Each structure stands twice: as C-alpha cells, then as structure tokens.
Amino acid sequence: MREGHASRTAEQNALFRALESSRPPHRRICDDPLARHFLSWPFTLVMGIAAIPGGATFVRSYIDRRWPGVRSSVVARTRLIDDLIAAALEEAIEQLVILGAGFDSRAYRLSRLATIDTFEVDHPNTQAAKQEALRNVLPSPPKRVRFVAVDFKHNDLPSAMSEAGYRESKRTLVLWEGVTNYLTAEAVDSTLRWCSTASAGSQLLFTYVHRDILTTPSAFVGTRNLFASLEKAGERFTFGMDPNQVPDYLAGRGFSLELDIGAAEYRARYFGS
Ligand SMILES: C[S@@+](CC[C@H](N)C(=O)[O-])C[C@H]1O[C@@H](n2cnc3c(N)ncnc32)[C@H](O)[C@@H]1O
C-alpha cells in the first residue's frame, strides 16, 4: 500500500460492488447500498458516468476489457461470501472477525449479523478512511462492531484482538477476503495460526491466488494490465498457493478444508455461462 494512503484495491472492490448494486434488483448479483459511500472523487465520477443512459454498460465493459475477470470475480465473490455467511450463521456463530476488512459493509447491511459481535481488522490507513466515510452515512454506528487497527506484517494481531474484546472461547467466523495475496508467507502463516486458536466449531473463509500467477503471469489472461495497476497502487501480489497443496497446508495449521472453489466456478454459479 502507498505510504499514508488507504488501500486502493479495497476502494476498487467497493467500486465494483457499487456498480453492481446500481443495476435493477432482478439483474444484480450482489446488493451493497453502502459501497458508493466509500468512494473518493475519481470513482464517484465513474459512478456519475454509470448513471447516464448507456453509461453503466460502457463503464462495465471498459473495466472488463482492461482488467478481464477482476470485476466479475469481486461481484460473484461478494455474493458467494454473503451466502456462505448465511449458511455459517445456522451453526450458532457467536462472533465475526473480518480481517483486512477494507470497505466490506456486511456488518451493516446483512440483517442476520445484527446481533453478532463483529471485529473489523485492517491496516490503520484503510480503517481510518472507512471510519470517516461511515460517520457520514451511519450517524450512530452499531456498538457491536469494533475496529482493530493492525498491520499483519508486524504480527500484533493476538494482543490487539484480545484488547478489543475478542474471546477465543466463542465460536467464531473469520473472513479474510482479498488479502493473503498482498502479504508475505510469514504474515499469512502467523495470521492463520492465530485463527486456528479459535474455539472448536469455528470457521474460516479466506481467498488466495494461484501461486503460478506470481511465477508465470503470462499464463493468466489480463495479468499485464492488472499488475501494472497494482504496481501503481503499491499493492503487488506477493503470496499465492498451489491448490493441490492447500489441504495439507491448512491441516498443518490446525484446519480441515471443507470447500475450495475457484473464480471460474463461482462466477458461473451467479453469472451463468
Ligand atoms: C483488496 S483489499 C480487500 C478488502 C476487502 N476485504 C474486500 O474484499 O473488499 C485488501 C485489504 O487488505 C488490507 N491490507 C493489506 N495489507 C495489509 C497489512 N499488511 N496489514 C493489514 N491489512 C492489510 C488493506 O488495507 C485492504 O483493506
């Protein structure tokens, strides 16, 4: 991330959700009415163009041509995770931790979370930008949501979480979406080891990129433009996993893998062919 700035990729994700949420209810895949409130002026301008007749189609196809697959993955992933959270809540989850929350608005928009203690953990710069935006939209943010400012690379997560009131003894759902690919292997490892200390029956939802995108980017469509944009944002991909090794990698850290679903599959699930 650029020194002193909120995460640009977190804001891009909010833009993709805002664009999708502005579609008619029967056509949209996810609905995040708060997303547009997190946008700084250049992206607010994009939303303005999308509001002109024909503008939304133009904006979506421009983004999809320039960064193939990125917008549709974020949109479908938002919906997939909303659905997985709803399923997890059937199992008496007592607290939710959102690691690298960015402009995730689930704590405010999912009514089923209304009684669940939630910890939003993020880099201090991104979190400050989010809290400022939230103050303008939610005059009294819910007290059940606590903000924990942490840099995963400095491994101060355990003490920051217990100071914030997180309890290991409670059944926990941890969400870590769109973050591991920006971290070091050590930071991913130590964060996962902290997650594994949660009470039995807890669940973790996280995303990773295929390790080969780091070593042979040319094998993946659209990587050149994507990497150039990430470079500008100071948010390079630094960590990936081989899907074949994920079950063992997780088992070595105290987890058992229930589901590993790739972008092509979840995109098809919500967008169709
Ligand atoms: C691509 S955004 C994802 C945001 C959100 N989870 C989503 O899916 O829209 C990456 C997030 O990771 C956070 N992040 C990146 N590096 C971090 C670090 N070293 N420590 C804490 N948070 C970090 C950024 O602040 C940002 O919120």
The ligand as a MOL file (V3000), in Angstrom:
LIG
                    3D

  0  0  0     0  0            999 V3000
M  V30 BEGIN CTAB
M  V30 COUNTS 27 29 0 0 0
M  V30 BEGIN ATOM
M  V30 1 C -8.0800 -5.9600 -1.8470 0
M  V30 2 S -8.4050 -5.2120 -0.3090 0 CHG=1
M  V30 3 C -9.7060 -6.2930 0.2600 0
M  V30 4 C -10.6730 -5.5600 1.1200 0
M  V30 5 C -11.9420 -6.3400 1.4530 0
M  V30 6 N -11.6540 -7.4960 2.2530 0
M  V30 7 C -12.6520 -6.7310 0.1860 0
M  V30 8 O -12.6700 -7.9340 -0.1460 0
M  V30 9 O -13.1700 -5.8460 -0.4880 0 CHG=-1
M  V30 10 C -7.0270 -5.6500 0.6980 0
M  V30 11 C -7.2010 -5.2460 2.1580 0
M  V30 12 O -6.0870 -5.7490 2.8970 0
M  V30 13 C -5.6060 -4.7440 3.7620 0
M  V30 14 N -4.1810 -4.9870 3.9580 0
M  V30 15 C -3.2150 -5.1220 3.0180 0
M  V30 16 N -2.0190 -5.3040 3.6050 0
M  V30 17 C -2.2500 -5.2920 4.9440 0
M  V30 18 C -1.4170 -5.4410 6.0790 0
M  V30 19 N -0.0970 -5.6220 5.9710 0
M  V30 20 N -1.9790 -5.3580 7.3110 0
M  V30 21 C -3.3160 -5.1520 7.4510 0
M  V30 22 N -4.1580 -5.0330 6.4060 0
M  V30 23 C -3.6150 -5.0950 5.1720 0
M  V30 24 C -5.8740 -3.4350 3.0450 0
M  V30 25 O -5.9310 -2.3520 3.9510 0
M  V30 26 C -7.2270 -3.7470 2.3880 0
M  V30 27 O -8.2850 -3.4050 3.2310 0
M  V30 END ATOM
M  V30 BEGIN BOND
M  V30 1 1 1 2
M  V30 2 1 2 3
M  V30 3 1 2 10
M  V30 4 1 3 4
M  V30 5 1 4 5
M  V30 6 1 5 6
M  V30 7 1 5 7
M  V30 8 2 7 8
M  V30 9 1 7 9
M  V30 10 1 10 11
M  V30 11 1 11 12
M  V30 12 1 11 26
M  V30 13 1 12 13
M  V30 14 1 13 14
M  V30 15 1 13 24
M  V30 16 1 14 15
M  V30 17 1 14 23
M  V30 18 2 15 16
M  V30 19 1 16 17
M  V30 20 1 17 18
M  V30 21 2 17 23
M  V30 22 1 18 19
M  V30 23 2 18 20
M  V30 24 1 20 21
M  V30 25 2 21 22
M  V30 26 1 22 23
M  V30 27 1 24 25
M  V30 28 1 24 26
M  V30 29 1 26 27
M  V30 END BOND
M  V30 END CTAB
M  END
